[in-house]
């Protein structure tokens, strides 16, 4: 609060008919000349993120997050301030000294890459911090008009700060303020500060200025006013109400970051009024859900930098959308430093599985059967990318019906004898050899070879089997996988595979496990119009990628999904600036992002349910066909389920295949009577289970 006895900059000139001339006029820098769009510690948090990501493998586990490193930096500052005070100065320190001590406290002493690399890092840290100050700072809107009211022989900026005067000059240059000052003095360079008053005295002595001929303007009541008055300096408390209120809000947001994040989401909220077109409402929903996907892609960036991958390969189909977000975030400089470059890798389970088999054996086929324990011969060959008709006659010979599902195929003697038939085996092995050749040829066109290197891949999830396939195909490489979520692995994991998930990872924890109860809507929202990859073909001068495009699926994309994705992409500049300015990590975004995911599944908008239940879902791999979500039970089936175990089982199987009960109950395209009857049946089933 300002004291009534202390003049402020806006009223001082009014109270004096003739503005006195001074020998020296000094102006505070932060929150006087310059302001930040964030809390000051957000800049240090940004630098902490840089260190945490680029030296993750060298930092001890307790120091691998930005907040822990921020605390260590504050400790380094205190230690150096105490040392300075013990030597007769004020508690001041220079940034390079802070960095050096900070790195030591963080466990980087001795520095793992040698002394020369350490000196280079210190310079890099300085550049990153100054660049962030440039990014978040802006000129105070009224300071120039205020200074124009006063005259003095010399104007200087005066700051208690740990970066040197040259850095301050750079910032003032950027904001067209440096012309106001001949030079400046910063506390870290002389070891004395305004808070103690010793900086003022030093200034008077060095420049031969009498205290009463010195006018100082600044925002801090203690350092800029009280301490200045104590040594005889005339001082003006500069605190414009509007900017001061903004500063207080930013400080409050820094200490309540989850609340600030939710407030940011509200800024993007579009009122879903009836005046908006259907496309506008869908795009608005994409905006409101955007943090989920933005946070995931930020997580990918962070992990890729920390893991030291040189390139990121985004898998079709959902990866096409993720790569678009990634590139737009990178273009907006969301981190303040460059993430790895990206490549779109055109792959699928069908396109990679056959070519990844190390041999044709029941043991290798278990990678498929562990996921699909009930499978027809027809579905088996489609999963291998082969024409089932080529094996039809031999199947009949072994009393197999190509379309008849077989439970536990590896235990069925008909299947094992059939696959052991010499003609069948020869044909399969020839095709597998060709598919391996085609897969490796395509991977080579994408810059992927069987050699030791770190490869990053990005996909939506859920068990990472495409990554497994590629790891078997190129076993010398190490494959780092980054996923939205991961379900329980059903196969043993290749030794050269590492998998991480932004959302739930049921291989590590059951947290948020309900989000994996229904993943098809998320897949649909992140889908592309370019179809599914089904294989590759080699010509003399090229490798062709074959895709299967479903026109009905693309109509759904055009009517619904495209608008949703456009809404998400529209928010990238907003989120990139928000994340960069306030130094949010993906870890901080994660809880709110997963709340959005949960709401999307449990309280879906009508357009999303309409799109889902008009769609054929491609389940060719494993199942051998498309899953038509338009197929429903009848009201008669539900009525019979009240009294018949057979029909209760039918409803159970239907709901399991449907995969999205909240969507089914919310879809306006489905007969309301059917939905109400199903809802009543489920309520009674729940009560019956409770009583049992």
N, C-alpha and C positions, 0 to 999 in steps of 0.2 A: 504494500500500500504506500502511496505517496504521502509525505508529511505536508500539512497545510503551509508550513514555513518554507518549503522548498519550491522554488519556481519550476514550472515545466516549460518545455521548449515552445509550446504554442502560445502561451500567455506572456512569456517573459518580455518580448518586444513590445507588446501592447502596454505593459506597465511602465515602460521607459520611453518617453517621447523621443529621446535621442539615443540610439543604440551606441553604447561605448565601443571604442576600438581597443583591441587587446594585442599584446605582443605575441601571444600564443593561444591558439584554439585547438584543442584536441578532442577527438571523437572516438568513442568506443566502437568496436567493430560488430560483435555479435549481438543481435536484437536491438541494434541502433542503426548502423550502416547496412548491415546484412542480416537477413533472417533465414531460417531453415524451414523447409516444409515438413520437418519431422523433429523428434526429440534429438538433442545432440548425440546421445549415446547410440542412436540408430546408425550414425556414421561409423562408429567404432564396431558396432555389431556387423555392419557390412564388411569391414576389413577382417573381422573374426571369421566370417563365412569364407572369405577368400583363403585364409590360412587353413581352415578346417577342411576345405575341399581339396586343395592342392597338396596338402601334406598329411592326408588322412592315414596313409600307410605308415607314417613315421611317428605320429602322435600317439601317446598312450590312450587306451579306451576312454578314460575319464576326461580327456581333453579334445574329443573329436566333434563336439558340437559348438555352435557359435556362442551360446550363452556362457558355457564354461570358460571359453577363451576370453570372452568379455570380462568376466570376473578376474581372470588372471592378468589381463591388461590393467584393470583398475588397481590390482595389487602391485603391479610393477610401477605404476604412477605414484602410488603412496610411498613405496620404498624409496624411490628416487627423490621424491619431495622431502622425505625425512632426512635423507643424506644431505640434500642441499641446505636444509635448515641447520643441520649440525655443523655446516661449514660457514655459517654466518649469513647465509642468503635466505630468501623466502623459499617456500616449498614449490619450487619451479623445476622443470625438466624439459628437455628437448625430445622431439618425437623419435629420432634415431636411437637415443639412449633408451627410450621406452621400448621400442621394438626389440632391441637387443636383449633387454632384461625379460621382456615378455616371452620371447622365444625360449629363453633358458627355463623360465617357470613352466612353460608348456612341454618341457621334455625334449626340446630340440638343441640340447647342448651336451656334447659337441655337435655341431651341425652335421647332419648325415652326409651332405654332399661336399663338405670342405669349406675352407675359409672364403675362397673367392665366390663360391655360390651363395654363402651367407651374405656377403656384401652386396651382391646382386639382388638378393631377396629384400634386403633393407631398402634399397632404392625402389624396388617394385612396390613394396608396401606403401612407401611415401607417395608414389604415383597413383596407386589405387585409392588411397585415402583422399588425396587432393582432388582426384577426378570425382569422387563421390561428393565432396563438399561443393564442387562446381555444379554437380547435378541437382542437389537438394536446396541450394541457396538461391536467394533472390534479393534484390535491392528493396530496402524499406520504402514503401510508397510515398512517404511524406518527408523523408530526411533531407532531401535536396532543398525543398522549399523552406524547411526549418533553418538550414545552414545559411541560406541566402539572406536571412535576417541579421546576420552578424558579420562584423568585419574584424580582421586580425592580420598582423604582419605575416604570420605563418600558420598553416593548417597542417596538423599531423593526425594520423590515426593512431590510437593507443589501445592495446589489447592485452588482456591476460590470456595467453594461449600458448600451446605447445608446438605449433607450426611456426616457422620463421616469418619475418616481415615480407620476404620475397613471395611466400605462398599467399599471404594476405593480399599483396599487390596483384598477384595473378587473379584472385577472386574479384577484386575491385575492378580490374581491367575487364573481366568477363561481363560485369554488370554496369559498365560505363560510369564508374564512380572514382576511378583512380585519379582523374584530372583534378579532383578537389584537393588533393594532398601532395605536398612536395615529397614527403617521406612518411615513415611510421616507425613506431617502437613497439616491440612485442616482449612480454615478460620473460619468455624462455631464453631469450638471447642475452639478457643481463642478469638474470637470477633474482630479480625484484619484481613485485607486482603491485597493482593498484589497491588490493585489499588491505595491505599493510600500510599503504601510503608512501612506501619507500620509492616506488617507481616515480611518483610525482616529484619527490625531493631530488632524486637523481636527475630527472629531466630539467628541473630548474637549475641545478648546479652545472650540468653539462652545457646548457644553452644560455646561461646567464639571464634567466627570466625571474622576475619577482613573482611570488605566488599570486598577489592580487591582480597582476597583469595577465593571468592565465585563466581562460574559461574552458571548462570541460563539459561535454555532453555525453550522457550514457544512460543505460536502462537499469543498471544494478544499484539498488539503494545503498548498499554497503560500500561496494568498491568504487562506484562512480560518483556518489554524492557524499555520504558520511565521511569516508576516508579522505576525499578531496577537500571537503570543508575543514577537516582537522588540520590540514597543512596549509590552509589559507587560500586554497583555490576556489574560485567561483564555479559553482556546479549547477547544472540543469538536469533535472530528472526527466529523461525522455521515455515516455511510456504511452504511446497512442492507444486508445482503448480498444479499437477493433483488432489491431495486430497483437496486442497483449492478450486479448481473449482467445485469439487463434493459438497463440503460444501455449496458453494454459490447457486448451483442449488437446493439443499435440502431446503435451507432457502426460496428461491423464490417459490418453490412448496408449502411450508407451507402456504404462503400468497395468493396462487392462486390454491386452492385445486381442483376445478372443472377441471382446465386445466391439472393439474397433473394426475387426474383420466382419462381424455381422452387420455393422453399420455400413460398411463398404458394399456389402451385398444388397442392402436396401437401396443404395444409390443407383444400383443397376435395375432395380425392380420396375417392371412395367405393369401398370394397372390393367388387368385383364378385363377391360370393359367390353360391352357388346358393340361399342362403336368401332373397335378394331376388327380388321379382317381376320379370317382364320389364319392366314399366313403370318400376320403380325403377332397374333397371340402365340403361335408356335415359336416364332423367333424370340418373343419375350420370355417364353419358358426356357429357351436355350440360354438366354442371358442370365436368368435367375439360377440356372444349374451350372453355369460356366466354371465356377470355382473348382468343382469336382475334377474336371478335365484339365484345367489350367494347373492345378496343384499336382496332378499326376505327371504331367509333362515337366513341370519344374523338378519334381522328384527324379525323373529320368536324367535331366541335365546334371543335377547334383551328383547322382550316383555315378554317372559316366565319367565326370571329372575326377571324383574320388577314386574310382577304380582304374583310372589311367587308360581308358580305351581311346583309340585314335579316331575311330569312326563308329557311328551308330547305324544299324540296319533296322529299318521299320518294316514289319511284316504286313503284307496284304492279308485281309482287307482293312481291318480297323486301323492298322498302322498308317494308312494313307491320310486319314483324318488327324491322327496324332502327329504325324510328320508336319502337316500343315500348321498345326498349333505351335509345334516346336520351332519351325522356321520363323513364324511371325513373332514369337517371343524373343528369339535370337536377334531378329532385325530390330526389335525395340530395346535391345541391350538389357534384358531383364536382370542379369547378374552383374553387369558392369564389367564383365570379361567374357571372352568367347568360349562357348561350349563346343564339343566335338562336332564335326560336320556329319551330315546324314546321307544315307542312301536308302531308296525304297527297294526292298527285296521282295520279289514276286514269288511267294511260296504258299503252300497249303499243306495240310496233313497228307492228302492224296498225292500231291506232287513230290513230296519228299520222303514218304515212308518207304516205298519199294526200293528207291535208290539208296536208302540208308541201311538196308539189311546187310549184315556182315556175311550171312550165308542163308540159304533156304533151309530152315529147320523149324520144328515145332517150338523150340526154345526162343528163336527170334520172333516167331509169330505171336508168342505170348505178350509181346509189347502191344499188340493189337487186342488180343483176347482178354487181357487183364482189364481192359476198358469195356469190351463188348463180349460178355461171356455167353450171350445168346446171339447167334449169327448164322445166317444162311450162307451156303456156298456162293450164291450170287453176290451177297454183300461183301464176302471175303475178297472176291476178285475185283469188285469195284473199288474196294479200299486199296488194293494193290495197283489200281489204275489199269486193269486188264479187262478185256472183253470176256464176260462169262460164257458167251456162246461157244468160245473155242474149247471149252472143257465140258460142255453139256453131255456129249455122248459118253465120255468116260464116267461122268457122275452117275448117269443112268445105270451103267454097268455095275457100279458099286451100290446100287439101290439108294441113291441120293436124289432128292428133288431140289433143283437149284434154288427155288424160292422158299423152301421150307426151313424155318429157323431151327438151329440145332443148339441145345443147351450144352455148355462146356465142350466145344468142338474138339479140344485137345484130348478129351477122354473118349470120344466117340470113335469106335473102331472103323466105322465106314469112312470117316474123314481122314483118319491117319493112314488107312490103306490106300485111299484115293490119292492123297497127296504124295504117297510113296510110290505110286505107279510110275514106271520109267518114262512113259510118254508125257504124263502130266508134269513130272519133275523136270524133264528136259525142256519143255516149253516154258515153264515158269522161270527156270534158271536163265534161259536165254533172254527172256523179257526183263528179268531183274538186272542182268548184266547191262543191257541196253539202257535201262532207266538210270542206273548208276552213272553210266557214261554221260547221259543227257543232263543229269543233275549237276555233276561236277563241271561240265562244260558251261552250264548257266551260271553257277557260282563263280567261275573264273571270270565271266564277263562283268560280274559285280565286284571284282577285286578280291575274291575269297579263294585262298589256296590252302593246301594242307601243309601249313608251316606254323612254327611257334609265334603266336601273336595274341593280343587281347582283342576280342571281338565283342562289341555290345549289340544286343538285339532288343527290340521293343515290340511287345504284342499285348493284347488285351488280357490274356490269361487262358486257361484256368488251371492247366497242369503243365504247360510248357512242352508238349510233346514234339512240336516242330523244332524247337531248340534241341531237343534230344536227338531228333533225326539228323540235324545238321552236325551235331557234335560227333555222331557216329560216322558221318560221311567225311568229316575233316577232323580226325582225332588229335592232331598235333596242336590245334588251336585251343585257346581257353575261351569259352563262351559265357559271357555275362548277360543274364537275362533280366529285363526290367518289365514288370507286369502291373496291371491295375490290381489284380488279385490272383491268388493261387489256391487251388483246392488240394486236397490230399493227393500225394503222388500214388499212382497205382503200380508204377514200374520202378525198378531200381534205377538210380540216377547215374548217368555216365560220369566218369571221374573228372572229365574236363568241362563240367557244367556247374555254374553258380547261378542261382535264381533268387531274385528279390521282388517283393511286391509293395506297392504303395498302400493298398488297402489290406483286407484280410489275407493272411497267409496261414492256412490251417495246418501246415507242416510245422509251424512254430508256435501257434497260439489259436485258441478258439474264439478270440475276440472278433466281434463283428461277423461271426460265422453265418448269421441269418442273411447277409447280403449275397451269399452264394447259393441260397435256395432257389433263386430265379435270376439267371444271368442273361437270358435271351433278350430282354428289353434293352439292356445296356449294349449288347452286341448290335442290335438293330439301330440304335441311336448313333453308333460310331461307324456304321457300315459305309461302303462306297458303292458307286454305280458301275464299277468296272468289272464286276463278276468275280468268280472264284477261279483260281489257278488250278488247272487239272493236269498239266504236264508240260514237257518241253520237247522241242524238235531241233535237230542239228542239220544245218545246211552247209554248203561249202564255205560260206563266208559269214555265217551268223547263227545265233541260237534263238529260236522262236519260243515265245511263251504262249501257251494256249489257255484261254479263259472261257469259262461257261457263264453266260449272262442270262439271267432270268428276267424277262420283260415285266412280268407282274410284280416282281420284287422292285424293279426300277421305278415302276409307277408309284409304289408306296414311298420310295425314296424321294421322288419328285414332289409328291403331294405333302409329305410330312417331314421326312428326315433332313432334306436339304435346308428347310427353313430353320429347323432346330440347330443344325450345325452352323448356319449363317449367324444365328443369334450368339452362339458361343464365340465364334471368330470375331464378331463385332466387339467383344469385351476385351480382346487381347491388349490393346493399348492401355486401357484402364488398369487391368490387373498387372501388366508389366511395370507401369509406373508405380503402382501401389506397393508391389513386392520389392522393387528396387529401392524406392524411397525409404521404406520402413524396415528393410532387411528381413522380411519374413522368410523363413525356411519352409520347405514342404512339410517338415514335422509339425510346425505350428499350424499350418493350413489343414492338416489331415483330419482332426476331429470334426471341424465344421464341414469339410468336404464330404466325409462319410455320412454326416447327418443329411446332406443333400441327397446322397445315393439312397439312403434308407427311405427318405420321403418320396423319392421318385418311384420306388418299388411299392411302397405301402399306401401311398396316397397319390396315385397317378392322375394326370389330367386326362380328359376324355380323348383328346387327339392321339395320345400315346397308346391307349388301349385299342382305339380303332385301328391304328396302323398295325399293331401287333396281331390282332385277330383277323386281319385281312391277308396275312402273309404266309407264304410257303417257306419254311425254314429248311435250309440245305443241310441234310444229315446223311449225305452220300457216303462219307467216310464212316465206317463202322456199321451204319444201319443200311446203307445202300439205296436210300430214297430220300425224298423231301418229306418233311413233317408239316402237314397242312393244319394250321391252327384254326381254320374255319370249321372244322368238324366238331360238332357238339353232340351231347346227349339229348334225349328228348325229355319232356316233362314227365312222360309216362315212366321213363327209367328212374327218375328221382322218386316218384310216388312209390314204385315197387321196392325201392331201396329201404323204405321205412319198415318193410316186413320181410324182405328177402335178403339173405346173406349173399346170394349170387349177384344181385344188383348192387349191393353195397361194395363188393369187390370191383364191380364194373366202374362205379363212380370213383373208387380209389385209384384205379388204373388210369381213368380219364384225367383226374386232377394231377396225377404224377406226370403224365404225358403233356398235359396242358402247360404246366410249369409256372403259372402265374395267377394264383387265386385272386389277389386283390385287383388285378387288372380285369379278370373275368367278371368280377362282381361290380366293376365300375364302368364297363364298356357299354356305351349307349346303343351300339349296334345290335346287342343281344337282347332278345325278348325280355322285358322287365318281369313278366310272370315267371320265366325260367330262372332269372337271377334271384327273385324273391324266394322261390321254392328251394333253390339250392342253398341260399343263405339260411333258411329255416332248417333244412336238413343238417347243415353243418353245426348249427346251434344245438340241435338235439343230440348229434353225435358227440359234441364236446361235453354236454351234460352227462351223457351215458358213460363216457370215458372217465369223467370225474367221479361218478358214483362207483364205478368199478375200482 
